[in-house]
Amino acid sequence: MRQKFIAVLVFIFMLLPGQGFADKTSHIDKLDQLSDEALQMVKLHRYEDAKKLLEYFSDRFIAVNGNERPFTMDELRIVTVSHDDAVQAMVNSAMSHDERLNNVTKFRLVMDAISSNYQPLWTEMEKPIMAVFGDVKEAAYSGNNENFHSNLNAFLSLYEIIYPSMKIDVDPDRVQKLNARINFIDHYRPQVLTQYASQQELEALETDLQTIFDDMTEDETDPSLWWVIISTGSIIILTLSYVGWRKYKGDKARQKNRSRELKD
């Protein structure tokens, strides 16, 4: 029985997802890795190396789009624009390091949004974005003009980084509604500072933003993993039931044999 139990454990282990059983990295995942490598180069101020990686990405992207997975028109446009911005940031010496970093981060988040099915990286920006927006609200309600403008500018910069990747994952109508609120607040800054009705747009925008983040992180578990958990659990239950049944049958047989021996 010990051997059978070990065999079952080995079978269960083979069902569980792991590095040893993973499929070969797809071409899309490799493109995603290239975008990450380019970002790491920018963090190290190695702009020329980042530029070379981005150029190599361009060659591979054309091949992948033609052979493996056709991109939608929206994806194609978003990737192309964000990639071009990243390349331009590498050759524009007038840009600060932070500006270059933001442009390549934006591109990196776009590629992750395309390659990831669950909890894309751009959702990790929730805390800093919501924290800065909280500062925008506080400054608006207190009438602090300087803090309001500086915090709103900071919020807009962060939002610009996640906006392209958000368009890939979020329903267009919701993104359009979000943009309408942001454009209103940005365009009518003086009114938002002084008028209660305009300040209600801040509350509505905060609700819309939080809802989007919540919806994207609501179910962090891959459905295929749930299938593995359920399947594995069923196997364990069946195995234990079988072992218990065999033990019960064995005990009954031994008792029957003892009874016969006593009679004899």
N, C-alpha and C positions, 0 to 999 in steps of 0.2 A: 504493500500500500504506500510505503514511503516513496518508492520509485514513481508510482503513478502521481502522487502529490507533487513531486519535483517536476514531472513532465507538464503538469497543469500550470505550475508557476512559470515555467519557461514559455509556455504558450501565451499566457497572459502578458508576460513581459514583451513578447514579440508584437502584441497588439498595441501596446502603449507607444505614443509618439516619442521619437528620440532622434538624436543626431545620426546614429548609426543606420537608421531606417529611412531617413528623409530622402525625398526625391532630389535629383540633381537640380542645382540652382537654375532657375529659368532665366531666359535672356532679360526679361523685365526686371527680375531681382538684381541681375548684374548691372543694369542701367541705374537702378536705385543705389547700388553700392558705389558706382562711379560718382554719383551726385554727392554721396556722403564723403567720399575721399576728397573731392574737390573742396567741400566745406572744411574738412580738417586742414587742408593746405592753407586756406584763407585764414583760419584761426592762427596758424603759425606764421602768417605774413608772407607765405610763399606763393605770391600771386602768379608768377610765371608757371609754376607747376600746376596750379589750379586751372590756369588757362589751357594748358595742354590736356588736362583731364577733361575739361569741358569740350574741347575740340574733338577728342577721341569719342566722347559721349555722342556728339552730333553724328559721327560716322556710324556708330553702332545703332543709334536711334533710327536712322533711315533703314538699316537692314532689318531691324526688329519689326518696324511698322509694315514692312513689305512681306516678311516671311512668317512671323510667329503670331502676332496679335494685332489686328488692325485697331488703331485708336479711333475713338469717336472724333467728330469734327471739333467739339468743344475741348476734348483732351488734347488734341493736336495743337489747337490754337494756344491753349494755356501753357503747354510744355514749351512750345516754340517761343512765345513771348518771354516767359520767365527765364528760359535758357539764354536768349539774346541779352536780357538785362544782366544776367550773371557774367556773360562774356564781356560785355561793355564795361562792367564794374572792374574787371581785371585789367583792362587796358587804359582806364581813365585815371591818370595819376592825380587828378584834382580831387578825386573822391577820398573821403576819410576812410580809415580802416573800418569803422562801424557801418558806414554806408555800404562798403563792399561786402561786409559780413552779412548785412541784412538782405542784400540782393541774392547772394548765394544761398542763404538760409531759406529764402522764399522759394527758390528753385528746388532745393532739397526737399522741402515739405510737399511740393507738387508731386515729385516723383514717388515719395512715400505714399501719398494719397492714392496714386494710381496702382501701386504694387500691393498696398495693404487692404485687406477686406475688413479688418476690425481694429478699432481704436487707433486711427492714424496719428502720426506725430503732432500734427497741428493742434490736436486737442490738449496736448501737454502745455499749451500756451494759455490755458484757461486761467490759472491763478494770477500770473502777471497782468493779463488783460483785465480781468475783473477787479483786481486790486487797484490798478490805475484808474479804471472807470469809477470806482468808489471814491477816489480822490477828486475826480471831475465833479461828481455830484456834491460832495462836501463843499468844494470851492464855490459851486454855483449857488447852493443854498445859503452860504455865509456871505455871498457877494464879494468874494475875494477875486478881483479881476485878474491879477497877475498869476495866481495859482491855477485859476480856471483855464486860462489860455495855455499855460505850460503843460498842465496835465492832459488837456484835450489834445494838444499836439503829440504828446507821448502816446496817448491811446491810439490816435490815428496812425502813427508809425507802426505800432504793434499790429493793428488791424490790417494794415497794408501787407504785412508779412504773411499772414494766414489767409488773406482774401482769395488768392488764386486756388489754393488747395481746398479751401472751403467750398468753392464753386464746383469742385469735382465731386464732393461727397454730399452736399446739401441741396435740397430741392431748389430750383431756380427762383420760384415764387417767394420762398422764405428769404433767400439771399437778397432779392430785389427789395423786399419789404425792409430788411435790415439796412440796406444802403440808403433807402429813402429817409429813414430816421436819422442816420448818421449825417447825411448831406444837409438835412434840415438844421441839426444842432450846430454843424460847422458853419453853415451859411448865416444863420441867425444867432450868432454868439451873444450879441448885446441883449437880445430879447430873452435868451435862456438865462442870462445873469439876473434879469430884473422882473420877468413876468412868470407868474405861477403856471399859467396855461402852457407856456413853452417849456417850462421845467418838467412838465408831465411827460414830455418826450424822452427825458432822461430815464424816467421810471420804466416807460414802455420799452426803450432800447435795452435796458438792463435785463428785463424779463425775457425779451426775445433772444438775447445773447446766451443767457443762462440756460434757456430751454434747448437751444441748439447744442450746447456743450453736454447737457444732461442726456439728450437723445443719442448723441454719438458715443457716450460712454455707458449707456444703460445696460448693455449686455456685452461684457468684455470677454466672454468665453466663446470660442469658436464652436459652432454647432457640431462640427465633426468630432470635437473633443467630447462633447456630451454623448455622442453616439458611442465613442470608445468607453466612456465611463459606464454607460448603461449596459453595453455588451459585456464588459469585464465583470460588472456586478452580477449579471445574470449567470455568467460562467462560474463565478465563485459560489453563488447560491446553489446552482445545479450540482457542482462538484461536492460541496459539503452535504447536500441532500443525498447524493449517491453514496458518499462515504458512510453517512449515517445509516442509510438503508442496508448497505453491505454489512456494517457492524451489527445491526439488528438481526439480520438473517443469520450471521455467524453465531451470535449468542443463542438464538433460538435452536440452531442445529446442535450446538454443544450441549444445551440443556436436554434436548431430545436424546442425544447419545448417552448422557449420563443416566437418564431415566431407563433406557434399555439395559445399560450395564447393571444398574441396581436390581432390575427385575430378573436378569440372568443370574 
